[in-house]
Amino acid sequence: MSVEFGKRLVVAETPIPGLLVVDLPVHGDSRGWFKENWQRQKMTDAGLPDFEPVQNNISFNDAVGTTRGIHAEPWDKFVSVATGRIFGAWVDLREGPSFGTVFTTEIDPSRAVFVPRGVGNSYQTLEPDTAYAYLVNDHWSPDAEYAFLNLADETAAIPWPIPLAEAEISAKDRNHPTLTEVAPVPPRRILVLGANGQLGRALRAEYGEAAHIEYATRADLDVTAPGLESARRWRDYGVIINAAAHTAVDQAETPEGRASAWAANATGPAALARITAEHGITLVHVSSDYVFDGSSASPYGEDAAFSPLGVYAQSKAAGDLAVATAPRHYIVRTSWVIGDGNNFVVTMASLAERGIDPRVVDDQTGRLTFTSDLARGIRHLLETGTAYGTYNLTGSGPARTWADIARDVYRATGHDPTRVHGVSTADYFASASGPVAPRPRNSMLDLAKITATGFTPSDANSALNAYLAAR
């Protein structure tokens, strides 16, 4: 066998999305050769995903023509040859437009292949005493689900160098289904927490009822309870969207509310951060303008220093800090959320219809955020591969006060907007019988970062009119 020495480390794409061919530097002389089979920093810098392998396997084949596969496994793998030479064939068995796409190449010690989950792989040895190694990012489990394809499938039409009639093949591998009979491998699961909340319902409307989407309430999965690490087979999940939170800001100032707010807004997200870090899951967490005190004269950017005023605000800030420790995270910071259910807009429309002239706060400024827009923005971040981090996401348009928005509701529903009377926050809560949480006076969030990703937040006033028209 002749191995090419001195290659540069190069990662190349193939017709199968995510299947990558890697040229490996092999250093040799008369004594033999040496290579770095997996070097995390160099290889991720070159373009390989940081797939966090947990197990290394070796397959040895003594006869030329030994043929294995085609198997699609529920994990990613990095395959390289230790000695000998193989012909590799890969068929995309994942759901989507690339289903059935075929790629083939020869592999020797100077070439490796990264195989993403759900892509069927097969290897035919071209030299005796061939051994290849593969790193995988999950341990074998009896519950793991595979997809199989017949080696002789006519649709795939793999050009085997050694005819299959002459190859060494197991009886099992000879009898796999054809491509028309294969059930496509679904994506890794998406788990939506807080499924019955306003944002949870919007996420259900956005994503629908696909088999790989799981919607969970607290009754289905309590992330603050012991045993979370074994509550699911977490390697089957690719994304967790945490749309659950304790949002009763005044109740959070009571002893019972304080415990609930810290559990839902900080303890739960911290547990999710640990789970997602361990299993390579992307964590989406919804943050709040309340992590700021509202004293800034300008809109808050994503990197502004936290200055939470009350218990709710403090618990949300703590949750953000915990989530930021997860390697794959999106913190989506929003404000003044309106969706399906009881909310400020619904209340104002009801008051207008009942002939009530409300007193509404006029010294807090911000923008409404409709949950449909928030769900659409979350999906955009996940599907475009945007860099992980924190993104502000609210409606766009000029700053408004709560009183301004109330007048907009009255006007849009055919009522006189002058019936809304603006009052200060202090005056509004002067007669409150229970604890009152401090509110930020300025809830404006800078939208430049998320806009730069190609997502355009809806104009808040236009979205308000559409929301009212749909009621």
Phi, psi and omega per residue, in radians:
M1 nan 2.334 3.101
S2 -1.886 2.090 -3.132
V3 -1.786 2.341 3.112
E4 -1.345 2.083 3.128
F5 -1.613 2.695 2.948
G6 1.427 0.239 3.067
K7 -1.103 2.689 2.946
R8 -1.477 2.661 3.060
L9 -1.266 1.955 -3.102
V10 -2.345 2.330 3.084
V11 -1.893 2.198 -3.101
A12 -2.133 2.477 3.093
E13 -1.372 2.848 3.110
T14 -2.255 3.059 3.095
P15 -1.129 -0.305 3.099
I16 -1.609 2.066 -3.108
P17 -0.979 2.236 3.105
G18 1.532 -0.286 3.078
L19 -1.453 2.079 -3.000
L20 -2.126 2.425 3.052
V21 -1.788 2.335 -3.029
V22 -2.131 2.061 2.965
D23 -1.413 2.211 -3.059
L24 -1.887 2.342 3.011
P25 -1.183 2.143 3.078
V26 -2.036 2.219 -3.099
H27 -1.864 2.094 -3.056
G28 -2.452 2.832 3.021
D29 -2.674 -2.818 -3.074
S30 -1.118 -0.319 -3.124
R31 -1.463 -0.379 -3.055
G32 2.484 -2.541 -3.113
W33 -2.597 2.899 3.122
F34 -2.466 2.507 3.015
K35 -2.555 2.705 2.966
E36 -1.533 1.830 -3.033
N37 -1.233 -0.668 3.056
W38 -2.498 2.063 3.103
Q39 -2.289 1.774 -2.920
R40 -0.941 -0.907 -3.038
Q41 -1.123 -0.845 -3.118
K42 -1.098 -0.724 -3.028
M43 -1.324 -0.639 3.067
T44 -1.228 -0.599 3.062
D45 -1.115 -0.555 -3.130
A46 -1.400 -0.223 3.074
G47 2.170 -0.023 3.045
L48 -1.320 2.537 3.055
P49 -1.192 2.610 3.066
D50 -1.453 1.443 -2.925
F51 -1.559 0.059 2.967
E52 0.962 1.125 -3.134
P53 -1.116 2.559 -3.131
V54 -2.162 -0.099 -3.069
Q55 -2.634 2.514 3.107
N56 -2.130 2.176 -3.129
N57 -2.074 2.672 3.114
I58 -2.271 2.329 3.084
S59 -2.016 2.175 3.126
F60 -1.943 2.396 -3.093
N61 -2.355 2.075 -3.071
D62 -1.564 -0.281 -3.069
A63 -1.907 2.479 2.998
V64 -1.130 2.407 3.121
G65 1.605 0.005 3.049
T66 -1.081 2.202 -3.027
T67 -2.224 2.231 -3.098
R68 -2.171 2.505 3.055
G69 2.007 -2.966 0.092
I70 -1.636 2.152 -3.069
H71 -2.124 2.321 2.988
A72 -1.918 2.075 -3.039
E73 -1.791 2.786 -3.115
P74 -1.509 0.655 3.073
W75 -2.674 2.909 3.046
D76 -1.532 2.676 3.126
K77 -2.537 2.632 3.105
F78 -2.100 2.001 -2.973
V79 -1.923 2.271 3.087
S80 -2.534 2.681 -3.096
V81 -1.612 2.368 3.052
A82 -1.622 -0.714 3.098
T83 -2.672 2.474 -3.123
G84 1.686 -2.744 -3.055
R85 -2.709 2.455 -3.131
I86 -2.322 2.696 2.931
F87 -1.725 2.142 -3.135
G88 -1.877 2.463 3.084
A89 -2.292 2.323 -3.111
W90 -2.258 2.415 3.123
V91 -2.268 2.240 -3.138
D92 -1.308 2.014 3.133
L93 -1.906 0.285 -3.131
R94 -1.522 2.670 3.017
E95 -0.998 2.495 3.057
G96 2.215 3.123 -3.024
P97 -1.181 -0.337 -3.132
S98 -1.580 0.064 3.137
F99 -0.965 2.261 3.120
G100 1.590 -0.115 3.120
T101 -1.157 2.414 -3.060
V102 -2.032 2.474 3.006
F103 -2.442 2.405 3.102
T104 -2.321 2.639 3.032
T105 -2.887 2.825 3.017
E106 -1.601 2.557 3.141
I107 -2.212 2.274 2.961
D108 -2.214 -3.031 -3.071
P109 -1.032 -0.291 -3.119
S110 -1.668 0.156 3.138
R111 -2.465 2.432 3.106
A112 -2.333 2.941 -3.134
V113 -2.388 2.322 3.002
F114 -1.680 2.157 -3.060
V115 -1.972 1.972 3.126
P116 -1.309 2.740 3.101
R117 -0.857 2.331 3.056
G118 1.577 -0.083 3.069
V119 -1.651 2.145 -3.138
G120 -1.229 2.370 -3.120
N121 -2.232 2.535 3.136
S122 -2.545 2.584 -3.080
Y123 -2.384 2.336 3.081
Q124 -2.115 2.153 -3.080
T125 -1.325 2.411 -3.123
L126 -1.901 -0.111 3.104
E127 -2.441 2.689 3.085
P128 -1.208 2.806 3.083
D129 0.923 0.840 3.119
T130 -1.615 2.341 3.085
A131 -2.278 2.356 3.045
Y132 -2.309 2.627 -3.105
A133 -1.972 2.626 3.028
Y134 -2.486 2.281 3.033
L135 -1.564 2.416 3.110
V136 -2.280 2.692 -3.087
N137 -1.850 0.474 2.971
D138 -2.731 2.690 3.076
H139 -1.491 2.615 3.099
W140 -1.019 2.482 3.116
S141 -2.451 2.486 3.078
P142 -1.131 -0.307 3.134
D143 -1.567 -0.103 -3.105
A144 -1.140 2.467 -3.112
E145 -1.902 2.262 -3.126
Y146 -1.938 2.825 2.919
A147 -2.124 2.497 -3.076
F148 -2.233 2.588 3.094
L149 -2.336 2.478 3.137
N150 -1.152 2.340 -3.119
L151 -1.057 -0.496 -3.080
A152 -1.744 0.300 -3.083
D153 -0.968 2.235 -3.060
E154 -1.265 -0.513 3.122
T155 -1.198 -0.774 3.098
A156 -1.167 -0.649 3.053
A157 0.863 0.961 -3.120
I158 -1.292 2.249 -3.109
P159 -1.461 1.332 -3.086
W160 -1.090 2.237 3.117
P161 -1.071 -0.654 3.089
I162 -1.889 2.044 -3.087
P163 -0.906 2.480 -3.087
L164 -1.062 -0.468 3.112
A165 -1.148 -0.399 -3.124
E166 -1.805 -0.046 -3.038
A167 -1.538 2.799 3.056
E168 -1.609 1.910 -3.041
I169 -2.346 2.456 3.091
S170 -1.255 2.710 3.122
A171 -1.060 -0.635 -3.139
K172 -1.108 -0.787 -3.101
D173 -1.197 -0.407 3.112
R174 -1.298 -0.306 -2.966
N175 -2.010 0.377 3.099
H176 -1.261 2.814 -3.121
P177 -1.221 2.840 3.062
T178 -1.445 2.987 -3.054
L179 -1.067 -0.616 3.141
T180 -1.206 -0.316 -3.126
E181 -1.721 -0.164 -3.070
V182 -1.359 2.277 2.994
A183 -1.392 2.075 -3.098
P184 -0.983 2.536 3.138
V185 -1.325 2.127 3.137
P186 -1.270 2.828 3.065
P187 -1.111 2.878 2.982
R188 -1.015 2.637 -2.992
R189 -1.230 2.605 2.996
I190 -1.930 2.185 3.128
L191 -1.885 2.126 3.094
V192 -1.835 2.028 3.084
L193 -1.645 2.594 -3.076
G194 1.344 0.655 -2.971
A195 -1.132 -0.394 -3.119
N196 -1.643 -0.029 3.106
G197 -1.412 3.085 -3.106
Q198 -1.048 -0.800 3.131
L199 -1.246 -0.664 3.108
G200 -1.019 -0.724 3.119
R201 -1.196 -0.620 3.088
A202 -1.179 -0.645 3.091
L203 -1.158 -0.637 3.076
R204 -1.128 -0.714 3.098
A205 -1.142 -0.608 -3.128
E206 -1.269 -0.802 -3.036
Y207 -1.632 -0.410 -3.131
G208 1.329 -2.775 -3.012
E209 -1.923 0.592 3.109
A210 -1.003 2.610 -3.035
A211 -1.088 -0.470 -3.078
H212 -1.587 0.068 3.085
I213 -1.755 2.238 3.126
E214 -2.070 2.209 3.120
Y215 -1.880 2.213 -3.044
A216 -2.280 2.345 2.968
T217 -1.619 3.095 3.095
R218 -1.109 -0.550 3.097
A219 -1.152 -0.526 3.127
D220 -1.374 -0.680 -3.093
L221 -2.683 1.907 3.108
D222 -1.659 1.876 -3.040
V223 -1.316 -0.106 3.070
T224 -1.679 -0.069 -3.090
A225 -1.483 2.689 3.070
P226 -1.079 2.673 3.060
G227 1.481 0.260 -3.119
L228 -1.048 -0.606 -3.068
E229 -1.097 -0.374 3.126
S230 -2.004 0.198 -3.088
A231 -1.285 -0.382 3.086
R232 -2.475 2.838 2.920
R233 -1.446 1.555 -2.881
W234 -1.140 -0.437 3.122
R235 -1.145 -0.257 3.090
D236 -1.396 -0.134 -3.070
Y237 -1.822 2.417 3.075
G238 -1.827 -0.453 -3.062
V239 -2.511 2.414 2.897
I240 -2.095 2.170 3.073
I241 -1.856 1.969 -3.092
N242 -1.621 1.623 3.107
A243 -1.727 0.205 3.141
A244 -1.661 2.502 3.101
A245 -2.918 2.761 2.934
H246 -1.617 1.960 -3.026
T247 -1.973 0.078 3.115
A248 -1.395 1.581 -2.938
V249 -1.174 -0.617 3.135
D250 -1.305 -0.717 3.107
Q251 -1.055 -0.542 -3.137
A252 -1.099 -0.284 3.115
E253 -1.437 -0.102 3.086
T254 -1.609 2.811 3.129
P255 -0.998 -0.778 -3.136
E256 -1.190 -0.739 -3.137
G257 -1.152 -0.611 3.115
R258 -1.046 -0.817 -3.138
A259 -1.095 -0.731 -3.135
S260 -1.149 -0.748 -3.126
A261 -1.110 -0.772 -3.128
W262 -1.194 -0.613 3.113
A263 -1.158 -0.853 -3.056
A264 -1.312 -0.659 -2.978
N265 -1.668 -0.311 -3.098
A266 -2.211 -0.951 -3.103
T267 -1.090 -0.814 3.133
G268 -1.064 -0.900 3.089
P269 -1.029 -0.616 3.104
A270 -1.122 -0.710 3.097
A271 -1.131 -0.709 3.106
L272 -1.129 -0.664 3.119
A273 -1.068 -0.706 3.117
R274 -1.144 -0.772 -3.120
I275 -1.105 -0.820 -3.077
T276 -1.197 -0.599 3.096
A277 -1.144 -0.696 -3.097
E278 -1.237 -0.560 -2.981
H279 -1.978 0.208 3.070
G280 1.170 0.581 -3.109
I281 -1.690 2.530 3.004
T282 -1.477 2.242 -3.136
L283 -1.891 2.143 3.036
V284 -1.858 2.187 -3.082
H285 -2.258 2.359 -3.094
V286 -1.662 2.127 -3.114
S287 -1.807 -3.040 -2.987
S288 -2.473 2.625 3.017
D289 -1.077 -0.316 -3.108
Y290 -1.171 -0.210 3.087
V291 -1.198 -0.170 3.075
F292 -1.939 2.670 -3.112
D293 -1.459 -0.146 3.089
G294 1.410 0.215 -3.101
S295 -1.497 -0.177 -3.126
S296 -1.214 2.532 3.071
A297 -1.478 -0.163 -3.089
S298 -2.089 2.839 3.048
P299 -1.060 2.551 -3.111
Y300 -1.427 2.293 2.999
G301 -1.492 2.982 -3.101
E302 -1.103 -0.478 -3.058
D303 -1.701 0.143 3.124
A304 -1.088 2.546 -3.120
A305 -1.209 2.437 3.099
F306 -1.149 2.523 3.057
S307 -2.664 1.055 -3.041
P308 -1.204 2.486 -3.044
L309 -1.700 -0.710 -3.050
G310 -2.091 -3.058 -3.086
V311 -1.110 -0.846 3.107
Y312 -0.966 -0.852 -3.107
A313 -1.066 -0.738 3.142
Q314 -1.140 -0.700 3.138
S315 -1.178 -0.632 3.105
K316 -1.184 -0.710 3.104
A317 -1.096 -0.721 3.107
A318 -1.103 -0.701 3.103
G319 -1.092 -0.706 3.099
D320 -1.063 -0.772 -3.126
L321 -1.097 -0.666 3.126
A322 -1.180 -0.810 -3.106
V323 -1.102 -0.593 -3.123
A324 -1.122 -0.245 3.089
T325 -1.397 -0.261 3.118
A326 -1.300 2.270 -3.096
P327 -1.020 -0.628 -3.116
R328 -1.984 1.646 -3.104
H329 -2.450 2.570 2.910
Y330 -2.152 2.056 2.981
I331 -1.717 2.014 -3.091
V332 -1.827 1.865 -3.065
R333 -1.635 2.257 -3.034
T334 -2.403 -3.106 -3.136
S335 -2.704 2.673 2.946
W336 0.850 1.055 -2.986
V337 -1.390 2.344 3.127
I338 -2.257 2.260 3.139
G339 -2.671 -2.678 -3.117
D340 -1.377 1.961 -3.117
G341 2.376 -2.985 3.131
N342 -1.240 2.289 3.134
N343 -2.813 3.115 -3.063
F344 -1.030 -0.781 -3.096
V345 -1.125 -0.776 3.113
V346 -1.069 -0.736 3.133
T347 -1.088 -0.796 -3.138
M348 -1.115 -0.710 3.117
A349 -1.100 -0.672 3.117
S350 -1.155 -0.748 3.119
L351 -1.082 -0.716 3.138
A352 -1.069 -0.796 -3.106
E353 -1.163 -0.495 -3.112
R354 -1.602 0.085 3.078
G355 1.347 0.392 -3.112
I356 -1.654 2.400 3.121
D357 -1.806 1.753 -2.967
P358 -1.465 2.721 2.916
R359 -1.682 2.148 -3.025
V360 -2.296 2.442 -3.075
V361 -1.054 2.329 -3.121
D362 -2.163 0.253 3.112
D363 -2.098 0.345 2.961
Q364 -2.060 2.291 -3.095
T365 -2.092 2.575 3.122
G366 -3.139 -2.793 3.082
R367 -2.358 2.492 3.004
L368 -1.201 2.605 3.021
T369 -2.230 2.095 3.128
F370 -1.567 2.407 -3.024
T371 -1.067 -0.506 3.090
S372 -1.096 -0.677 3.096
D373 -1.211 -0.683 3.138
L374 -1.135 -0.759 3.107
A375 -1.127 -0.707 3.130
R376 -1.130 -0.690 3.119
G377 -1.185 -0.680 3.084
I378 -1.078 -0.786 3.121
R379 -1.102 -0.672 3.101
H380 -1.037 -0.819 -3.138
L381 -1.051 -0.742 -3.085
L382 -1.236 -0.687 -3.007
E383 -1.532 -0.295 3.137
T384 -1.672 -0.076 -3.142
G385 1.169 0.486 3.115
T386 -1.046 2.576 -3.112
A387 -0.945 2.439 3.113
Y388 -1.118 2.711 3.111
G389 2.544 -2.802 -3.104
T390 -1.780 2.379 3.127
Y391 -2.340 2.246 2.983
N392 -1.325 2.390 3.134
L393 -2.566 1.787 3.035
T394 -2.317 3.114 2.930
G395 -1.116 2.779 3.115
S396 -1.744 3.102 3.136
G397 1.920 -3.093 -3.061
P398 -1.255 2.814 3.064
A399 -1.132 2.470 3.115
R400 -2.333 2.685 2.983
T401 -1.671 2.915 3.072
W402 -1.059 -0.622 3.113
A403 -1.163 -0.694 3.079
D404 -1.019 -0.789 -3.098
I405 -1.165 -0.691 3.097
A406 -1.050 -0.730 3.106
R407 -1.126 -0.662 3.088
D408 -1.063 -0.686 3.132
V409 -1.156 -0.788 3.128
Y410 -1.047 -0.792 -3.116
R411 -1.101 -0.790 -3.083
A412 -1.178 -0.432 -3.140
T413 -1.710 0.210 3.042
G414 1.450 0.396 -3.133
H415 -2.018 2.833 -3.081
D416 -1.281 2.014 -3.105
P417 -1.172 -0.328 3.137
T418 -1.251 -0.121 3.074
R419 -1.254 -0.265 3.108
V420 -1.507 2.182 -3.103
H421 -1.894 2.118 3.138
G422 -1.363 2.400 3.091
V423 -2.415 2.822 3.092
S424 -1.302 2.798 3.085
T425 -1.028 -0.738 -3.127
A426 -1.063 -0.783 -3.131
D427 -1.169 -0.670 -3.086
Y428 -1.082 -0.694 -3.077
F429 -1.710 0.141 -3.052
A430 -1.043 -0.575 -3.089
S431 -1.793 0.246 -3.121
A432 -1.095 2.440 -3.086
S433 -1.578 -0.269 -3.113
G434 -2.177 -3.030 3.134
P435 -1.070 2.546 3.105
V436 -2.170 2.150 3.115
A437 -1.351 2.495 3.044
P438 -1.171 2.487 -3.137
R439 -1.946 2.518 3.019
P440 -1.166 2.387 3.091
R441 -1.352 -0.573 3.115
N442 -2.044 1.945 3.123
S443 -1.895 0.291 -3.136
M444 -1.249 2.279 3.124
L445 -2.034 2.365 3.137
D446 -1.249 2.255 -3.041
L447 -1.821 0.162 -3.044
A448 -1.082 -0.661 -3.044
K449 -1.175 -0.807 -3.114
I450 -1.290 -0.549 3.078
T451 -1.093 -0.628 -3.138
A452 -1.161 -0.316 3.106
T453 -1.433 -0.104 -3.114
G454 1.780 0.105 3.119
F455 -1.788 2.242 3.137
T456 -1.911 1.879 3.109
P457 -1.079 2.545 -3.138
S458 -1.177 2.589 3.006
D459 -1.120 2.203 -2.997
A460 -1.092 -0.677 -3.099
N461 -1.243 -0.705 3.091
S462 -1.115 -0.704 3.123
A463 -1.138 -0.611 3.097
L464 -1.095 -0.812 3.138
N465 -1.089 -0.709 3.121
A466 -1.143 -0.683 -3.137
Y467 -1.103 -0.781 -3.135
L468 -1.187 -0.656 -3.124
A469 -1.156 -0.506 -3.103
A470 -1.450 -0.179 -3.095
R471 -1.323 nan nan
